[in-house]
Amino acid sequence: MLFENLGLTQDIARAVAEQGYSAPTPIQAQAIPAVMQGRDVMAAAQTGTGKTAGFTLPLLHRLSSGKRAGKGQVRVLVLTPTRELAAQVFENVQSYSKYLPMRHAVVFGGVKINPQISRLHGGTDMLVATPGRLLDLYSQGAVRFDQLEALVLDEADRMLDMGFIHDIKRILKILPPKRQTLLFSATFSPEIRQLAKGLVSNPLEIDVSPRNSTTATVRQKLHPVDKTRKTKLLSHLIRENNWHQALVFSRTKHGANRLVKQLEGDSIRAVAIHGNKSQNARTRALAEFKGGKVQILVATDIAARGIDIDQLPQVVNFDLPNVPEDYVHRIGRTGRAGAHGQAVSLVSADEFKQLRDIERLIGKAVPREQVEGFEPAHQVPASGNPRRGDGQKQRSGRHKRAESVRGKGHHHGDRNSRSRSGRRGNREGTPTHSGY
């Protein structure tokens, strides 16, 4: 099947062709016709499957034949959990609608709100937003939804993990009940299905990514190493393998900053991206990494959400994630679109439990490879014959993390902490939980 067979308008088809795409991915082939018909959709899709075009293209097609948005109105609302993902979706919207006479906008926290208010004044055909900033704009009367035709919840599972459920419920109350609703998630977990109740009506379910699977195009391996020698090993790997571009995951913000300083001390160009960085700093860091000005981008899981880099050759787990599903999300950022990539994990003795959970989740052992000169005091034990754990056990780990975060009163992503006196606290994209 080709894009031209999907019935998209000539202007959209032309823009898609200019991006170098001719054939839709599996999720696009299934979602685009359904969305164009006005159906509600629930789609399970991992990062890198082309899901963004799966909803932006058909929604732009529908918008092209309708009445333009009135003053302060929005016709399509796309909610995303992080600034980076919002910016990425908006970039796609702009590219695909370049030949259409429409107005689009993106809004998120961490930047001044007044310019966003000005952009929304004349009406917006498609608005990409993070929940907290959208509620701020609505409370100030900058945006209305009387003309809303469709709602998209992108990466709904991450929104739940980050504690956005209350913001989402508040937003749903201000939207017209008669609308098309599209829900995209990495999995159809029980939490996602609970969220979908009353949200979607007779939806088409699309599942193109088997739950917690890892792609065959990604070569996985781990290097056993003592915790105190991880940074030296990483520097060694970068030099020995001549890595020009690698995305490195750190479990914490402070750890990311520390690692960047240590790499720079070894004359390796590196930059960090996490919730404590300003939006301008995060945008600049990502641009420098994509442009080849820095070799290494050190990121936390939440900050990395929405990063979309073509042909990324290396992903490194400097720290293993506490939640095994995040391992799948991390390494899924390489080996995309049929290209081959490599995922390397540096594993110390205190991470044996996380490794065991990951191998149980993906249903296989990650190959061990010892690096000469970095032999650890304690070897990483073999996992025997890993067996994919039952779904209940996997879900409970994710659920516990979300519970522990919410229970401590932390607000992630673009949520605004509000004290009982009504004062504003932590801003969007600045997680307070040390685990990120």
N, C-alpha and C positions, 0 to 999 in steps of 0.2 A: 504493500500500500504506500502511496505517496501523499504528501500534504495536499497536493492539488485535487486529490480525490475526496477530501473531507468536506468540501463545500464551503470553505472559508472565502471571504470576499477577496477580490483580486488585490486590493491594497494590502491586506494582511498577508496573503500568500507571497506577494512580492517582497515584503519586509522579511518574512521567514527565509525565503530563498537567499536574500542578501546576507543573512546570518550564516549561510552555508549548510542549511538543513534541507533535505529533500524527503526523507522518510520519517514518519513519526515513531517514537518509542512505544513499547507496549501500552504504557499507561496513557499516553496521548491518543493512541488509536482507539482506546476504549472510552476515555473520558470526554474527548472533544465532541463526538456526535451526541452523547447524552446531554452535555451542558448546552449545546446549541439547541437541543429540543426543549430546554427548560427544566430538565429533570434535576432532582436533588441527587447528590453523589456523595458516597463515603469511599475514600480511596486510601489503601494502605500502600505506602511507597517510601522506600529509603531515599536518602540524599543521593543525587546523581542520576536519577531515573528519568528526569525531564518533567517532573510533576508541575513545575511552575508554568511551563507552556501548556500543560494539560488543562489548566483553568484560565490562564490569561488570554490565550488565543480565542477560545469559543466565547468568552465573555466580551472581548473586544468586538467580535463578530456581531453579537447581539446588540451591543451598545451602538454600533455604527448605523443601525437602521431605526433607532429610537429618538425620542425627544431629548435635546441637550439638557444638562442639569441646570436648574434655576439658581438664583442667588443663594449662596450658602448651602446648597443641597448636594447630596452625594447619590450617585446611581448604583455604584458597586463598591462595597467595603471589603478590603482584605486585611484580616488581622494576623499579625505575626508576633512571635514571642520576643524577638531581639531586634536591635537597631540594624545589625549587619544583614539579617535576613530581609528586613523591610527594604533596605537600600538595594539589595540584590533583586528582589521582586520588582521594585520600581524601575530598575535599570532594564529589566526584561519588558515591562509594560511600555516604556519609552521606545525601545527598539522595535517592537512589534506594531506599534501604533504610529510610526513616524509619518505615514501617508494618510492618516485619518485626522479630520478636524476636531480633535477632542482635547480636553484639559484633564490632566492627571496630577496627582500630588502624593507626596510621602511625608508622614509626620511621625516623629518619635522624640523622646525626651533627651536630655543632655545638651540641647541647643536652645537658643532663644525661641520663645513661643510666638512673639509678635509677627515675625516674617511668615510663619505658618498660618497665622490668622489672616494675613493679607492675601496669601495664595488661595485660601479657601473661599474668600469673599465672593468671587464671581461664579462659584459653582464648580463641582468636580465630578467628572464622569467616573473615574476609578481612583479611589483613595486607599493607599496602603498605610497601615498604622499599627503602632504598638498600643496595647490596651490603656495604659496609664495616661499617656499623652492625649489619646482620643477622648477620654473622660474629662481631662482638663479643658480641652477645646470645646467640648459640648457644654460644660458647666459655664463657660464664658460666652456661650451663644454664638460661637464661630462656625458651627456646623450643625446641619439638621438632616433628618433622614426620611422626610415625607415622600421623597421620590425614589427611595431605595428599591432596587430591583433584585439585587443578589448580595449574599454574604458569603465570604470564604474564611474558614478557620484553617490557617496553614500551620503545620507542625503542631497539631492540637495536643499530642502527647507531651511535648516539651512545655506547652503552656500550663498543662496540669502539673507537671513536675515542678515548675517554677512558682506554683501557688497563685495562678491567675484566675482560678475558677470563680472567685467572687467578682472580679472585674468583668469577666465574660458575662456572668449573669446580669450584672448591672447594665452592660451594653445591650444585651438581648431585650431588656425591658424597654429600651428607648427606640428599638427598631420595629418597623411595621411587621406584623405576623405573616402577612401575605408576601412572600419573597422566595426566591430560589436560594438554597443553602448547600454549600459544598464544604465537606470536612476532609482534610488531608492529615494523615497521621502515619508514623512509622509502623504502627501495629493496630490491630483491632482489639486492644486490651479491654477487660471488663470496665475499667474506668472510662475509656473512650466510648464504649457502647452506652454507658450510663449517661454520659454527656449528650450523646446523640438522641436520646429519648426526648421527644417533644421539640427537637431542633430540626431534624430532617423528616421529610414525609415520603414514605415509600421510596427510599433511596436505591439507586443502583450501587451495589457494592463491587469495588474493584480491588483486587489484591494481586499485585504484580511482584511483590517482594516477600518471599517466604520469611516468616518471622525469625529474626535473629540469625539469619544466614549470612555467610561471608562469601564474597564473590571469588570465583576461580581466577580472576585476573589479578588478584592481589596475592603476592608471595609473602607469607607470614613467617617470622622467626623471632626468637628471643635470645638475648645474650645474658647469661647469669653474671652478676657483678655485685660487689659489696656496695652498699648504699653510698658510702663516702667517696667512691671512685666513679660514680655515674657520670659526673660532668667531664672528667678526664677521658672516660671511654667515649662519650658523645663527640668530644673534640677529635679524638683519634679516628672515629668512624667517618666523620665529615671530611677529614683530610685524606685518609687512606682511600676512601671510595670516591673522592672528588665530588661530593654532593653540592650541587649548585643551588638547589631549592628543596627545602625540607620543612614540613610543618611538624613542630614538636609540641606534645601535649604535657602540660604540668597540671597537677591536681589542685594547686592553690595559686592565688594571685601573687603572694609574696615569693613563692617558689619560682614563678615565672620571671619576676624581676631579678631575683638572685641569679638565675641561670643565664639570663641575658648578660649581666655584668661579668659573669665568669667566662662566657664565650667570647665576649669582646676583649677580655683580658688575654685570651688566647689568639687574638687577631682574627676572630671570625665575626663577620657582620651579622648581627642579630637584632631583633626587635620584639617586644612583647605586646600582646593584645589581650586585655581583660577588662572587667567591669569598672575598675578604678581609673581607667584611662578616659580622658575626655573623648567626645565623639570625633572631634577633629584629629586627635592623636591616633585614634583607632583607624579612621579612614586613611590617614597618611601612611600608617604602618602597613596596612593592607596593600595600598598602591605601590609602596616601595618594594614589597615582597613580590607582588605580581610583575612589577617592572624589572626585577632582577637587581635592584640596588642593594638589597640585603639577601643573604643566603638562607637565614633561619628565621622563621616566624614561630615564636613560643606563645601558645594560647591555652586558655582554660576552656573547658567543655562548653560553657554557656557563651563565652565570647566568640568561639569558633562557629557557633550555629549560624548558618547562612553564608559562610565563606564558600565560594564556588570558584575553584581554580582549575582551568583546563590543563590536562596533562601533568598534574602534580605527581612527581615520581616517588617521593618519599614521605611517609608518615612515621613519626617516632613517638612511642609511648615512653617518655622519660619517667613518668609515674603511671602505674596501672590505675585505671578508674575504680572507684569503690563499687559502682554499679556496673555489672558485666555488660548490660545492653549498650552502655556508652562506648565500650571497646568496638562494637560493631559499627556504631556511628562514626567513630574516629577513623578507623581504617578504610571505611567506605569513601573517604575523600580522595583516595588514590585508586588507580585501576578503573577509571570511568570510561564510558563510551567505547569499550572494547580495548582500550589501551592497558598496558601492564604497569603495575606499581608494586611497591614494596612497603610492608609495615614491619617495623622493628620495635621490639619492646625490651627495655633495660629492666631486668627483674632482680630485686634484692630479696634477702631472706624474709624480710617483714611483709612481703607481698605474695607469699605462697597461697594464702587463702583467696585473694583476688584472682590469682592465676587459675586456681582450681575451679572457681565459679565461672570464669570466662570459658575455660575448656569444656566444662559441662554444658554451658549454654550453646556453644557453637558445634558441639558434638565431635570434637577432635582435639588432639594434642597439638600445641604450637611447637614446631621443631626447635630444639635447643642447639645453640652454636656457641661454643666457647671461643673467646678472643684471647689469643696468646698475650700474656703479660697482664691480663686482667682477671685471672682466675680468682673466684671468690672463696672466702673461708667456708661458706656453706653452699653446697651445690643445690640447684633447683631440682626438686624431686620429680621423677617421671609421674605422670598422672595415670599411667596404666591405660585403660580403655575408657576414655571419657564418654559419658552417656548424656545425651541432652536431657536436662532436668525437666521435671513436669512443669506445666505452665503455671501452676499455683505458686510453686516455689519462686519462679522467676518474677512473677507479678508482685509477690510479697516484698521482694527486695526493693523494687522500684517504689512501691507504695510506702514502705517504711521511710525511705529517704524523703519523700514528699511530706510525710507526716512529721518527721523530725524537724524539717525546715519550718513548716508552718507552725508547729507547736511552740517553737522558740520565738515566734514573732518576726522572723526574717522575711524580707520582701525582695524578690529577685527581679531580674529583667527590668521592665520599665515601670514597676509598681512604685507608688509614692507612699512612704510610710506616713501615717497620720496619727499623731498622738491624740489623747482624749481631749486635749485643749484645742484640737483642730489645726495645729501647726504642721507644716509640711516637713517631711524628713528626707530620707534617702531617695535620690532621683532614679529615673529609668536607666536601666543598663548598668547600675552600680550595685551589684549584689553585695550583701553584708555578710553572707555566710562564708567562713574561712575555707570551706571545702571547695570553693570555686576560685 
